Each structure stands twice: as structure tokens, then as C-alpha cells.
Amino acid sequence: MPFDVHQELVDCADALTDPYQHREPRWTWSESRNRISLPDHVVTLPGLVTQVGQIVWPSSRQDDGDFHVRSVPSSRPPGDPEASACYVDITIAVTRWHVMLRLTLRDTVESSIRQLLAQIMKEDRDTQILLLKEMRSWRHRCEVVLKIATPDPQLQVPCPVEGCGQRTIRVSQTKVTARCTTCRQRWAEHEDPAKGVGSIGVLAEWIRQWQESSRAAADGAWAVARERKSAGRSAA
């Protein structure tokens, strides 16, 4: 199936801004200890960005009656720094894209994202893919803040992309994918240049070679240090 960048953009924007239904299965037990299914408990929640905003400003972003929103857990105090950083970073990124596309910001981040979606459909495919990479990262970060997803482990190796080199590669073992949160490069089991996705096998081989060269360099430095130390003792 060919990659549909337009549909991917729509899906990301919907998850970030549109309300959705969350279903939780329920059941009870009969007198004979048989489990009996009950109708699902259905809760309508606002978009992911709105939910993160409600953690940052729980008093100023209450729903107006359209949504039946879960209250902020008592274990998470208002002004949670992780949620605040997530919301501010998304706001800055959305503003940057509006400047790039010469758009006027709307009154909310959610409305501005919808405007971005409408405008990006008129841009070239490369620009669309760049925005899609960012929107995916916004969605995942919101899901981590809201405890919908768990953060992927971060590798302590530099990114191989020329001009990046940051130690910000995160790996998803379940999806067999990796991504750099700095330059937005992605790697998957099957390489797909049309999506801007590299081969995770090539990434793994590069990491192996980097670790070997780093280990050799460390061993060499340690050997030099031992020689200097031995020479100092002999001179004494």
C-alpha cells in the first residue's frame, strides 16, 4: 500500500485536536463465579493537546460542557513541569511553522494546528513530510505526558545523520523502529525513502562500528595513561 502523507497528516491533526471516545471494558461476577460482561464505560475526551493544557492550567482550561473530561489526578500537581514543557514546545513549533508558511496564528494552539493542516495540503511533498515528522513527535509526547504511552529508551550514541550528532536516538522495541528526536530522522525494519525512513539494520551496524571504535579509543587512552603512570613511578 503506497504511503498516503495526506491521510497521515489528517490522522495526527485529529488526534491532537479533536475529541474522541475512550472505552473501558467492564464486567461483574455471577453467583456461580462466572464473569459477565457489562456495557463498556464510554468517556468523551478532548484532543491530546487540550488534555495536556488542562494539566498545565487546570482552572483556566476547563471544559464548557461539551466534553466529559477526566479530572487531573491528585497525584499530579497543577503546573506539572513535563506537561508544561510539552505544551510550550508544541506552541513554539506551531508558531515557527506559521511563520514559515506566512500564516496568522489563531487564538488557540488547537485551532492553529487545524489551520496548519489546511495550508500544508497546498505545499510540496517534502514540506508535508517534514511537518508530519513533527506532528508525530507532538502526538507521541502528549501520549507520554498523559500516560497513554511509555517513553522509548534513549541510546547513548550520537545520531549518524550529518549535521546532527546528538545523543537523542530513541528505540521502540515493539515496533522495531528508531528515531532521533533532534533531527527527526526515522529508521524502520523496512527502508522507505519516500517516507524519509532509513533502514534500522544500517543504523544497528553503524552503532556497532561506533561502539567498537569508541572502545578501541578508550583502551588506547587507558594504555597511554598507564604508561605515563609507570614512567612516573620509574623516574621517582
N, C-alpha and C positions, 0 to 999 in steps of 0.2 A: 504493500500500500504506500503510495507516494506521500511525502511529508507535506501536510497542509498547515503552513505557517499562519494563515489567517485564522483557522479554527483554533489553533493552539493559543493565539493571542486572545481570542474571544473567551476561551475557557479560563485563562489566567485572570483576565479582567473580571469575569463573572465571579470567580472565587474570591477575589479581593474586594469587590464592591457590592455584590448582590446578596440578598438574604437567601437562606437555604434551610431545608428541613433536616434536623438531626433526629435519627430514630434510635431508640434504645429498646432492645427486646426485653419483655417481662414474662414472668411465669410464676406459678404457685404450685402447691403440692396438695394432692388429694388425700383423703383419709387413708388410702392404701399406699401412700408414699409414691405415687406416680406423678411425674411432673406434668403440669397442664400449662400450655402456652396461653398468654394473655395478649390483648392487642398492644402493639408497640406504643411506647411513650414517645410522642412526637413533639419536638420543640422547634419553633422557627427562630433562627438566629440571623443577625445581620452579617454583612460581609466580614472577611478576616481583618481588614484594616480598621473597620469600625469597632470590632471587638477589642483590638489592641488599643485603640484610642480610649475605650471605656475603662481600660486598666490604668491608663495614664491620667485621665481626667474623669473619674467615676461620677462626679457630681454634675459636670457640665455637659456630658455626652450621654445622658440618659435617654432611653427610647421615648418616643412621643405617643406610644400606644399601638404603633404598627407592628412592633416586634415584641415577642415574649422572650426577653433576654435573660440568660443566667446571670445572677449577681456575681460580682468579683469574689472569689473565695477569701475567707477571712485570713487564711494563711498567707495571702499575697497582699501586702500593704499597698495603698494608693501610691502612685508615682514609682512603680517598680522600675528600677534602672534599665533592665533588659528590654522591657516593653517601651520605655521612653526612647532608648537608643534606636530601637527598631522603627518606631513611628517617625522620629526625626530623620533618620537616614532615608526612609521611603519618601518623606516630604521633600527632602533636598534633591533626591534623584528625580522625582516627578517635576520639580521646578526646573532642574537642569534640562530635562527633555523638552519642556515647554519653551525654554529659551532657544534650544537648538532648532526646534520646529517653528519658532516665531508665533507661538500661541499665547493667549492671555489666560493666566491662572483663574480658575473658578473659586468659589467660596469654600469648598471642601476638597480634601485630598481625593476622596472617592469620586467626586464629580470631575475632577481634573484627570483622573485615570481614564474615565469614560471618554473624555474629550481626546486624550492621547490615542485611545483605541480607534476613534473615528478618523483621526488625522493620519495615523500610521498606515492605514489601508491605502493611502494615496502615495506613499513613499516607495522607494525601491526595495527589493527583497533583502539586500544586505542590511539596510537600516531596520527593517522589520525584525530580522533575526537578532540584531543587537538589542532591540527593545525586549524581545521575547526572552532572551537570556536574563535580563534584569528583572522582568516581571516574574519569572520562575523563582529567582532568588528572593524576591519580596514575598511571594506566596509561601515558600518554604520557611522563611524566617518568621513570618506571622504564625505558621503552624507550630514552630518550635516554642515560641513565646506562649501560645495558647495550650501547650502540652498535647496538641493533636499529633505531633511528630516528635521524634527524638533527634537531636543533632548528630550528624555523621561525624565519626572520628577524624581528626586532622593529622595528616602526616607531617613529620618534622623533616621535610625535604623541600628544597626550592622548586618552584614551578619551572618546567623546562621551556616555557614559551619565551621567545626572545623579547627582551624588554620588560619582563615581569620579574621572575626570580624570587618571588615572595614565598614564604613557607605557609601557604594558605590553601593547600590541596586537601579536600575532604573526600572521603571514600564511603560509598554506600555498598555494603557487602550484600545486602538483599537484592539490590538492583544490578549489581556488578557494574557500577558506574563510578566516576570520579569527576570532580570539578574544582577549579580554582576560584575562590571567592573574590580574588583581586581582579584578574583579567577576564573572568567569566568563561574561560576555556573549559570544554567538557570532553570527557572520554567515556566510551562505552564498549561493550563486548564486540559490537559490530560497528566498524567505522562508517560514518556517513558524512562526507564532505558537504553535501547540500544543506545539512543541518548545522554545520560547523562543529561536528563531533569527531574527535580523534579516536584512535584505537587504544583501548586500555591495556592491551598486550604490549604495544610500543611504549606506553607510559611505564608499565611494570619493568620492562627491560632497561629503560633509562634510569629508573630508580635503583635497580640492581647495580648498574655500572657506576652510578654516583656514589652509592654506599661503599662499593669496593675501592674506588679512588679515594674517598674520604678516609676509609680505614687505612689504606696504604700511606696516605699523607700523615695521618695521626701516628702510625707506627714509626714512620721516618722521623717525625719531630721528636717522638719519645726516645728514639735511639740516639739522636743528636744530643738531647738533654742528658742522657745517661753518660755519654762520652765526655761531655763537658764536666759533669759532676765527678766522674772518675779521674779526669785530668786534674781537677782542682784538688782532689784528695792526694794525688801523687805529688803534686807540687808542694803541698803542705808537709 
